[in-house]
Amino acid sequence: MASQKNTQIIRWTVILSSFIIVALILWNTYDFFQKFKHEERAKMEILAKAYERFSSASLNTDISLEAKIIGNNHNIPMIITNEKDSITEWANLDTLKVKKKNYLTKQLFIMKSQNKPINVSYKGESLKQYIFYRDSDLLTKLKYYPIALILILLLFASVIYLFFKSNKVAEQNKLWTGMAKETAHQIGTPLSSLLGWIEILRLENTNENTIKEIENDVTRLNTIAERFSKIGSIPELKEQNVVAATSTSFEYLKLRSSKQVIFKFDSSKKEIYAKINLQLFSWVIENLVKNAIDAMEGKGKIALAITENEKNVTITINDTGKGIPKNLQHKIFTPGFTTKKRGWGLGLSLAKRIIEDYHNGKITVLKSELGKGTTFAITLKKQLTD
């Protein structure tokens, strides 16, 4: 217990440390972005001064430094306009796109939204010019870097969440498997005693019909024990008559249910074969029929039909119960989910696992209407016979 607690402390320490590190990287990136932006602004102000001196210099003035400053601007896109907002010059823009109509106008609009213009005043001239510029490609990439980092952080958090969730599910599965196998083991002892008592009843000339019914229930208990013992292990699939297997389970519950429940069984053929595990498949049928009886509160009609096509066999179980709300239909196969006052919510989740994971089939809610009932459908791959 202490070891598990220490593991959790270490796990959460690593997670929190990771988040703190990412937060620090984000802050440093933002700080660097702001400094870089200020530097670009300073460069453009120096460039504006160079334009002023270059344009107002006399023939004898050395303007080599100004010319070098102007010529060294290779990465900051810029547009120069006059007081009437007419474009007079541009630099560091796509030379092919510049030829397109309204390209420069759109770029000017972007530059106005990103940075304040820099005034260029020329000595002896009343007209002024303005330098508009936008962030360099490097600064633009840097601006989106925190977003990419946040996405990585979210991905990292999602991976951690899924990892913990899968671990929790694995632990739960291990717990249920252990409980199931222990239950099967515990049932085995009284079963052996019951078989002995049946023989004693025969020796005492007890009514054979009574003994037969007791034997049926003992056989039933033995089947349940076998089902529990198979949980957690890969079951063996054998070619079986699906119609006969389904009918046996259906009839067993019919004999032990209220007379107010009408049972109807229909099949397109008497023999349709598929590879199934008889004990687990029967458990699924019984579970769905029991759920139908519960949904009808012991009064109504259950219709089970078996149909086939070239590849598949389909078993539909329809009841006249209260139905399942649409917003809950996608949750009913989730472990632990139940609408009943009693129960652990494992029946349908185990049924789904047995059909889909072990039998490579499919189990779905075919349709359901509130106050009218629900139809479940099981689809299995048909075994072709000679």
Secondary structure, 3 states (H helix, E strand, C coil): CHHHHHHHHHHHHHHHHHHHHHHHHHHHHHHHHHHHHHHHHHHHHHHHHHHHHHHHCCCCCCCHHHHHHHHCCCCCCEEEEECCCCEEEEECCCCCHHHCCCHHHHHHHHHHHHCCCEEEECCCCCCEEEEEECCCHHHHHHHHHHHHHHHHHHHHHHHHHHHHHHHHHHHHHHHHHHHHHHHHHHHHHHHHHHHHHHHHHHHCCCCHHHHHHHHHHHHHHHHHHHHHHHCCCCCCCEEEEHHHHHHHHHHHHHHCCCCCEEEEEEECCCCCEEEECHHHHHHHHHHHHHHHHHHCCCCEEEEEEEEECCCEEEEEEEECCCCCCHHHCCCCCCCCCCCCCCCCCCHHHHHHHHHHHHCCCEEEEEEEECCCEEEEEEEEEECCCC
